[in-house]
Amino acid sequence: MVGWWGLDMSIIEPKHRLSPSGPRLPTEEDHKVLVDETDETPGFLASKVAAGPGIVLAVLPGVNEKVQISAPGSTIDEQVKITGADGAPGYLGAKLVAGTNVTLTVLPPLANQTLQVSVPSAAPSGAAGGDLGGTYPNPSVGALTESFGPTSLPLGSIPAGSVLARIGGSIVGVAPVFTPTAHAPSHRPATGTDPLATAAPGTISVGDAAAVGVGDSFARNDHVHALPAPAAPADVTKAAASAGVATTAARADHKHDVTTAAPAQGIGGGNTEGVATTLARSDHDHTIRETGGPTSLTVAVIADGQTVQRSGTTLVGIPNDTISIPQPVMPVAAQTTRALPATFEGGAYRIQKRCTVASIVGRMTAGAAGATIRYALYQVPGGLMAGVGALLATGTFASAGAATNYVIPIAGTIVEAGILYVLSGLGVAAPAFTSRVYTAIALDLLDANVTGVPVQFTTAISSLVAPPATFNPSVSGVVSAVSILPIVRLN
């Protein structure tokens, strides 16, 4: 027979033996069974059935005994306990209890059931706790708990664009400024673990415009730029200045050739730049040329202190014995005295040669203590009669109260040969000052023989203050016209 647990048994029915006398009655042997045709040991059914794992055999009593085959289940304990103290083991599904918002579901197949624990997606509600503030479903984050302590760190002010930083026991926003850990060696092109890309630098050319460049690589600290070798520099001539167009640089020891030539004419011609493109050497020499011919003049021996004089086409030295006392432009027959006004007055004097004025010598004939005379010396450039004269020197003398000769020092004033204008007047408004010239080196300003004009000219320029820087005898405040007579040298 076939049991519902899959046990396959065959019952061999007893063989009936025939006898010559006819059918015989069954015996005990006839009620035994064999498992199959190879079974040589017949036995009763109860002895021929063996219980396997999980199978229980039982003979049901009675006049019609039966063998009961039961499968009460596996001998392995498949139930669970919550803890060791749990006195009521049970299957997993019975030991789990669904709490709030939790659903338990047994899933097929039956041969391998699973238990599904589900949490429905319902929004939470109620007051938030821990690092959260407010209520669900929209709580706010009020703090962060760091894992080291752990310590709950409240959140402070976090402005826009800032980054989070722990300051003491709080987390606040700070400016996003970070100092990276020193890692320069990692970027070394040759030995670094994260080397920077490098490439050969470009060639340098003079005149290139500055540029950031477009390359995405760097230059090494021992890189070298190519610099084209320069050509020989141009000669130096009197050509127009030029920046040039070459793109090569000059070497530090480069050398220019300078074209030179002898000077074309001597000193003394008219001022001219010339047209030659050549330059003069530092030891070049000029002849001396006068402009009248023009004639080139040679220079003979001239001793120290001598005056240079032309003799034919040669310049020679002559003894310097010409007197240098200023001589008046107009003749003077006699001298007289004159009370000085508070404005400058004076005359034109002929200087025979270039000299240095050391002092002005005169005589005061009358004047109380404090009476003062002021002098001013003017000369037109080149010693000319006409033109604007520059102030060469000025000086004063104050009376002690008695007639006396006086000397006014004039330190190193150079006077050119030609006309010198000498002006004098009161240095202070009072007392009066009366002057007269006596000695041979005096500056004669007065002329008693010129009726009505005791001096050559008067001015409206105040002598009570410092004299002006320039004086024009024909224009600058002159009251009386200058009486210029032919120059007469008085010996």
C-alpha positions in Angstrom: 0.0 0.0 0.0 1.0 3.6 -0.4 0.8 5.8 2.7 0.2 9.5 2.5 3.8 10.1 3.8 5.1 8.3 0.6 5.8 4.8 2.2 5.5 2.2 -0.6 4.9 -1.3 0.7 3.9 -4.4 -1.2 2.0 -7.3 0.4 2.7 -10.7 -1.1 -0.4 -12.8 -0.8 0.2 -16.4 0.6 0.5 -19.2 -1.9 -2.2 -21.9 -1.6 -0.8 -25.3 -1.9 -2.8 -27.9 -3.7 -3.0 -31.5 -2.4 -4.1 -34.6 -4.1 -7.0 -34.8 -1.8 -8.2 -31.2 -2.6 -8.0 -27.7 -1.1 -6.3 -27.4 2.3 -7.0 -25.0 5.1 -4.7 -21.9 5.6 -1.9 -22.2 8.1 0.1 -19.6 10.2 2.7 -19.4 7.5 0.1 -18.4 5.0 -0.5 -15.1 6.9 3.1 -13.9 6.8 4.4 -11.5 4.1 7.5 -10.9 2.1 8.8 -7.4 1.3 9.5 -8.4 -2.4 10.3 -11.5 -4.4 13.8 -11.6 -3.1 12.7 -11.6 0.5 13.4 -15.1 1.9 12.2 -14.5 5.4 8.4 -14.2 5.6 7.0 -12.4 8.7 4.0 -10.8 10.1 3.2 -7.2 8.8 4.1 -5.5 12.1 7.6 -7.0 11.9 8.1 -6.1 8.3 7.5 -2.3 8.7 10.2 -0.2 10.3 9.7 3.4 11.5 11.9 6.0 9.9 12.8 9.5 11.3 9.6 11.3 12.3 7.5 8.1 11.9 5.7 6.3 14.7 4.3 2.7 14.2 1.5 1.4 16.4 -0.5 -1.8 16.3 -4.1 -1.1 16.9 -5.6 -3.9 19.0 -8.7 -6.0 18.2 -9.8 -8.9 16.2 -8.9 -6.9 13.2 -5.5 -5.5 14.1 -4.1 -2.7 12.1 -0.7 -1.1 11.8 -1.0 2.6 12.4 1.8 4.7 10.7 1.9 8.3 12.2 4.2 11.2 11.4 4.0 13.5 14.5 6.6 15.8 13.1 10.3 16.4 13.1 12.3 15.7 16.2 14.1 19.0 15.8 12.7 21.8 18.0 11.6 24.6 15.6 10.1 26.9 18.2 11.7 30.0 19.7 11.8 31.7 23.1 12.1 35.5 23.7 14.7 34.9 26.5 16.0 31.9 28.4 13.3 32.5 31.0 10.5 32.2 28.4 8.5 29.2 29.6 6.2 29.1 26.5 8.2 28.5 23.3 6.3 29.2 20.1 6.7 29.8 16.4 8.2 33.1 15.3 4.9 34.5 14.1 3.3 34.1 17.5 6.3 35.5 19.4 6.2 38.9 17.5 3.7 41.5 18.5 3.1 44.5 16.2 3.5 47.8 18.0 2.3 51.3 17.1 2.5 52.0 13.4 4.0 48.4 12.8 2.3 45.7 10.7 3.4 42.0 10.7 2.5 39.8 7.6 3.3 36.1 6.9 4.4 35.8 3.3 4.1 32.7 1.1 5.1 30.1 0.0 4.2 27.7 2.7 7.4 25.7 2.3 9.5 28.8 3.0 7.4 31.3 4.8 8.8 34.7 5.8 7.5 37.3 8.2 7.3 40.9 6.8 7.6 43.8 9.3 6.1 47.0 7.8 6.0 50.6 9.0 3.2 52.5 7.2 4.4 55.9 5.8 2.3 58.0 8.1 3.7 61.4 9.0 5.0 61.6 12.6 3.5 64.1 15.0 4.1 65.4 18.5 7.0 67.3 20.1 10.5 66.7 18.7 13.3 65.8 21.1 17.1 65.5 21.3 18.9 67.8 18.9 15.5 68.6 17.2 13.2 71.4 18.3 9.6 72.2 17.5 7.0 69.6 16.6 6.6 66.9 14.0 6.1 66.7 11.0 8.3 69.8 10.6 10.9 69.9 13.5 13.9 72.2 13.4 17.5 71.3 14.0 18.8 73.1 17.1 22.0 71.3 17.7 24.4 68.6 16.4 25.8 65.8 18.5 29.5 65.0 17.7 30.5 61.4 18.1 33.7 61.9 20.1 32.1 63.1 23.4 29.4 62.7 22.4 28.6 66.4 23.0 25.5 68.2 21.8 26.6 71.4 20.1 23.9 74.1 19.7 23.8 75.9 16.3 24.6 79.7 16.4 24.4 82.3 13.7 25.2 81.0 10.2 25.3 83.9 7.6 24.9 83.2 3.9 28.0 82.0 2.2 29.7 80.9 5.4 30.9 77.5 6.5 30.3 75.6 9.7 32.9 75.7 12.5 32.9 74.5 16.1 33.7 77.5 18.3 33.9 76.3 21.9 30.6 74.5 22.7 28.7 75.8 19.7 28.6 75.5 15.9 28.6 78.9 14.0 29.1 80.1 10.5 32.5 81.5 9.6 34.0 83.0 6.4 35.2 80.2 4.0 38.9 80.8 4.5 40.9 77.7 4.7 44.6 77.1 5.1 45.5 73.9 3.4 47.9 71.5 5.1 51.5 71.9 3.9 51.8 69.7 0.9 54.2 71.4 -1.5 56.5 68.4 -1.9 53.6 66.4 -3.3 53.5 68.8 -6.3 57.2 68.7 -7.2 57.4 67.9 -10.9 60.2 65.3 -10.5 59.6 63.6 -7.2 56.0 64.5 -6.0 53.1 62.1 -5.8 50.9 64.7 -7.5 53.4 66.5 -9.8 52.5 69.7 -11.5 52.6 69.7 -15.3 55.6 71.5 -16.7 56.7 72.6 -20.2 59.6 74.4 -21.8 59.3 78.3 -21.6 59.0 80.4 -24.7 61.7 82.4 -26.4 62.2 86.0 -25.2 62.1 88.7 -27.8 62.5 92.5 -27.3 59.3 94.2 -27.9 57.0 91.4 -27.0 53.9 92.5 -25.2 53.3 91.3 -21.7 50.9 88.4 -21.6 49.5 86.0 -18.9 49.7 83.2 -21.5 47.4 80.4 -22.3 49.4 77.3 -21.2 48.1 75.2 -18.4 51.6 74.0 -17.2 54.2 75.6 -15.0 57.9 76.5 -15.3 60.5 74.7 -13.1 62.7 76.9 -10.9 65.8 76.1 -13.0 64.1 76.7 -16.3 66.0 78.7 -19.0 64.5 81.0 -21.7 66.0 81.0 -25.1 67.4 84.4 -26.1 68.4 84.9 -29.7 72.0 86.0 -30.1 72.2 89.7 -31.1 73.8 91.1 -34.2 76.5 93.7 -34.1 75.1 97.1 -33.0 74.8 100.0 -35.5 77.5 102.7 -35.7 77.0 105.9 -33.7 76.5 108.9 -36.0 74.6 112.2 -36.0 71.5 110.4 -37.4 68.0 110.8 -35.9 67.3 108.9 -32.7 65.5 105.7 -33.2 64.2 102.9 -30.9 65.0 100.4 -33.6 63.0 97.4 -34.8 65.2 94.5 -33.9 63.7 91.9 -31.6 67.1 90.8 -30.2 68.8 92.3 -27.1 72.3 93.7 -26.9 75.0 92.0 -24.9 76.4 93.8 -21.9 79.9 94.1 -23.5 78.7 95.1 -26.9 80.5 98.0 -28.6 79.4 100.6 -31.1 81.7 102.0 -33.8 81.9 105.8 -33.7 82.7 107.6 -37.0 85.1 110.5 -36.4 86.7 113.2 -38.5 88.8 116.4 -38.1 86.8 119.6 -37.2 86.1 121.5 -40.4 86.7 125.0 -39.1 88.3 126.9 -36.2 86.7 128.6 -33.2 85.3 132.0 -33.9 82.8 131.4 -36.7 79.1 131.8 -36.4 77.2 129.4 -34.2 76.1 126.4 -36.2 75.5 122.8 -35.6 77.0 121.7 -38.8 75.9 119.0 -41.2 78.4 116.2 -40.8 77.3 112.9 -39.3 80.7 112.2 -37.8 81.8 113.0 -34.2 84.9 114.7 -32.8 87.4 112.9 -30.7 88.1 114.0 -27.1 91.6 115.2 -28.0 90.6 117.1 -31.1 91.9 120.6 -31.6 90.5 123.7 -33.3 92.2 126.7 -34.8 91.0 130.2 -33.7 89.1 132.1 -36.4 88.0 135.7 -36.3 84.8 136.5 -38.0 85.8 139.5 -40.0 87.8 137.6 -42.7 87.1 135.0 -41.6 90.8 134.4 -40.8 92.3 131.5 -38.8 94.7 132.8 -36.2 97.5 131.0 -34.5 98.3 131.4 -30.8 101.8 132.4 -29.7 103.2 132.2 -26.2 101.0 134.1 -23.7 102.4 134.5 -20.2 100.2 134.3 -17.1 98.5 137.6 -16.4 99.2 139.1 -19.9 96.5 140.5 -22.2 95.9 138.8 -25.5 96.5 141.0 -28.6 96.3 140.2 -32.3 99.5 140.8 -34.3 98.8 139.9 -38.0 97.4 136.4 -38.0 98.9 135.6 -34.5 97.6 136.1 -31.0 100.4 137.3 -28.7 100.6 138.2 -25.0 101.3 141.8 -23.9 102.0 143.2 -20.4 98.8 143.9 -18.5 99.6 147.5 -17.5 96.4 149.2 -18.7 94.6 151.0 -15.9 91.2 149.6 -14.9 89.7 152.7 -13.1 86.2 153.4 -14.5 86.2 156.5 -16.6 83.0 158.6 -17.1 81.4 158.6 -20.5 81.2 162.4 -20.5 84.2 164.7 -19.7 84.5 166.1 -16.2 86.2 169.4 -15.7 85.8 169.8 -12.0 84.2 168.1 -9.0 81.5 169.3 -6.6 79.3 168.2 -3.8 75.7 167.0 -4.0 73.0 166.2 -1.5 71.6 162.8 -2.3 67.9 162.3 -3.1 65.7 159.4 -2.0 65.7 158.0 -5.5 68.6 156.5 -7.5 70.6 158.8 -9.8 73.8 158.0 -11.6 75.9 157.8 -14.8 77.4 155.5 -17.4 81.1 154.6 -17.0 83.5 153.0 -19.4 85.4 149.9 -18.3 88.5 149.3 -20.4 88.8 145.6 -19.7 87.2 142.8 -17.8 88.0 143.1 -14.1 86.8 142.3 -10.6 85.4 145.1 -8.5 86.7 144.8 -4.9 85.3 148.0 -3.4 83.7 151.4 -3.9 85.6 154.3 -2.5 84.0 157.8 -1.9 83.8 160.7 0.5 81.0 162.1 2.6 81.3 165.9 3.0 78.3 166.4 5.3 75.8 164.3 7.2 74.6 163.6 10.7 75.1 160.2 12.4 73.1 157.6 10.7 73.1 159.3 7.3 73.4 156.5 4.7 74.4 156.2 1.0 73.3 153.2 -1.1 75.0 152.1 -4.3 73.8 149.8 -7.1 76.0 148.5 -10.0 74.2 147.4 -13.3 75.7 146.1 -16.6 74.0 145.1 -19.9 75.3 141.7 -21.1 78.4 142.2 -23.2 79.0 145.7 -21.7 76.6 147.3 -24.2 75.2 150.8 -23.8 71.6 149.9 -24.6 69.5 147.1 -23.2 68.4 145.7 -19.9 71.2 145.7 -17.3 71.4 143.1 -14.5 72.2 144.0 -10.9 75.8 143.1 -10.3 76.4 144.4 -6.7 74.9 146.7 -4.1 76.3 148.2 -0.9 75.8 150.9 1.7 77.8 153.2 4.0 76.3 154.8 7.2 77.8 158.0 8.6 79.2 158.3 12.1 78.4 162.0 12.1 81.6 163.6 10.6 83.0 164.2 7.1 85.1 161.2 6.1 86.4 159.0 3.3 84.5 155.6 3.1 85.1 152.2 1.5 82.2 149.9 0.6 83.5 146.3 0.1 82.1 144.5 -3.0 83.2 140.9 -2.8 84.4 139.5 -6.2 82.0 141.1 -8.6 83.0 140.5 -12.2 82.6 143.5 -14.6 83.0 143.1 -18.3 84.8 145.6 -20.6 82.2 148.1 -21.8 79.7 150.3 -20.1 78.9 150.1 -16.3 76.0 151.9 -14.8 76.6 153.2 -11.3 73.5 154.4 -9.3 73.5 156.0 -5.8 71.0 157.6 -3.4 69.9 157.9 0.2 69.9 154.6 2.0 67.5 156.0 4.7 65.0 158.8 4.5 66.9 161.0 7.1 69.3 162.5 8.0 70.7 164.0 4.7 73.9 162.7 3.1 76.2 165.0 1.0 78.8 163.1 -1.1 81.9 164.0 -3.1 84.5 162.0 -4.9 88.2 162.9 -4.4 90.5 159.9 -5.0 91.8 158.6 -8.4 89.8 155.4 -8.0 86.5 157.2 -7.1 83.4 156.8 -9.3 82.7 160.3 -10.6 79.0 160.8 -10.8 78.9 164.6 -10.7 79.7 167.2 -13.3 79.7 170.9 -12.3 80.1 172.2 -15.9 76.8 170.7 -17.1 74.3 173.5 -16.5 71.1 172.3 -14.8 72.0 168.6 -15.0 74.4 167.8 -12.1 74.2 164.1 -13.0 73.8 162.1 -16.2 70.4 160.9 -15.3 67.9 160.6 -12.4 65.3 157.9 -11.8 62.0 157.4 -10.0 63.4 154.2 -8.4 63.5 154.4 -4.6 66.9 154.1 -3.0 65.4 153.6 0.5 64.9 149.9 -0.3 66.9 147.2 -2.0 67.5 148.0 -5.7 65.6 146.0 -8.4 67.2 143.0 -10.1 67.3 144.8 -13.5 67.7 148.3 -14.8 67.0 149.8 -18.3 68.5 153.3 -18.5 66.2 154.1 -21.5 63.0 152.8 -19.9 63.0 151.7 -16.3 61.9 154.7 -14.4 64.4 157.1 -15.9 63.3 160.7 -15.5 66.1 162.5 -17.5 67.3 161.1 -20.8 70.8 159.7 -20.7 73.3 162.0 -22.2 75.7 159.6 -24.1 78.7 161.5 -25.6 81.5 159.9 -27.6 83.6 157.7 -25.2 86.7 159.7 -24.2 89.4 157.8 -22.4 90.9 160.0 -19.7 94.5 159.2 -18.6 
